Each structure stands twice: as structure tokens, then as C-alpha cells.
Amino acid sequence: MTPDIAIKHATARDLESLRQLYLDAFPDEDLYPLVTDLLGGAAPVLSLVAASGGKPVGHVVFTHCSVEPGSVTVALLGPLCVTPGRQKGGIGSALVHAGLDHLKATMAQVMVLGDPNYYGRFGFRPDHLVEPPCPIPGEWKDAWQSVRSDDDTAPVSGRLVVPGAWNNPALWSD
């Protein structure tokens, strides 16, 4: 990662600049409404911004969720984005590492639906014990992944319960 990047907790003042960041990073998807719903919702989230020169160049959200039966608290990573001109420069990795470090003490594990080659770098592995909240395509089964907070933590099993913003089936399929 380049030294001109600072990672900070997102604030309400960051919301408008995040709109352009998401439009640039995902021109074929409109993830900004999900981001605003998550940041304005009742469920706790960890929202981190990578900034350069005071301007956001990356963003990630970790949403607090639970796994039923029981009441194990886990986090769901996503969305994660980096402005196109700064991708492959370590910004996304820095955001994920910062989030995982922050959540290590409070979360049993973190879940993600994403590229196994990318998220495998952070210790994520396919997870067939926790059922996603919405059906995912069969060819994506290994993209549903988790990483435990430490090796001594027992794997979690059950169904992931997410806040309303994540209950949109379109977010879980192509």
C-alpha cells in the first residue's frame, strides 16, 4: 500500500463521496443504496474508509450478524471497493486487514461471499457449516467463506441472520 493512504472510521460526512466511489468501482451494479442502508440501519457496522489527500479511495463495511440456532455474533464483510485507478495497490487488503484486526476480539468469525483467490490471502476458507441468508448459485459454493477470529475458536454452524438490507436475494446471485 502506498504511504499516502490513511484508514479511518467512516462518518456521515463521507457518505456523499462514497457514492461516486461506488459508481466508479462498480459501474454495472448499484451498491450505494446497500451502503447507505447499512450505515443508516439499526444493526452495528464497522465502516472503514481509505483516504488519500482527504478523498476516499476505498471503503469496506463489516455488518454485525448472528448465526442461529443460538446467538453467536459474526460479521459479514462487504461491500469492499477501491477506486479503479488505485486497485491492485494494496488498499483493499489494508481495509480488510484493518477490519479483521478491529473485530478479532469481538467476533467469532467473519463471513464473506467473494473470490476465494482474493479472500484466501486473509485466511478465508470455504464455509459449508453456515448457511447464507439467501440462496447462492451452486457454482459459487466455494465463494461463501469464513475466517475464525483465532484457531482456538470453534467453527460456527447454522443459518446466518442478517439485517434487512442484506435480505435482498439479488445481492446473493448474479
Secondary structure, 3 states (H helix, E strand, C coil): CCCCEEEEECCHHHHHHHHHHHHHHCCCCCCHHHHHHHHHCCCCEEEEEEEECCEEEEEEEEEEEEEECCCEEEEEEEEEEECHHHCCCCHHHHHHHHHHHHHCCCCCEEEEECCHHHHHHHCCEECCCEECCCCCCHHHHHHEEEEECCCCCCCCCEEEECCHHHCCHHHHCC
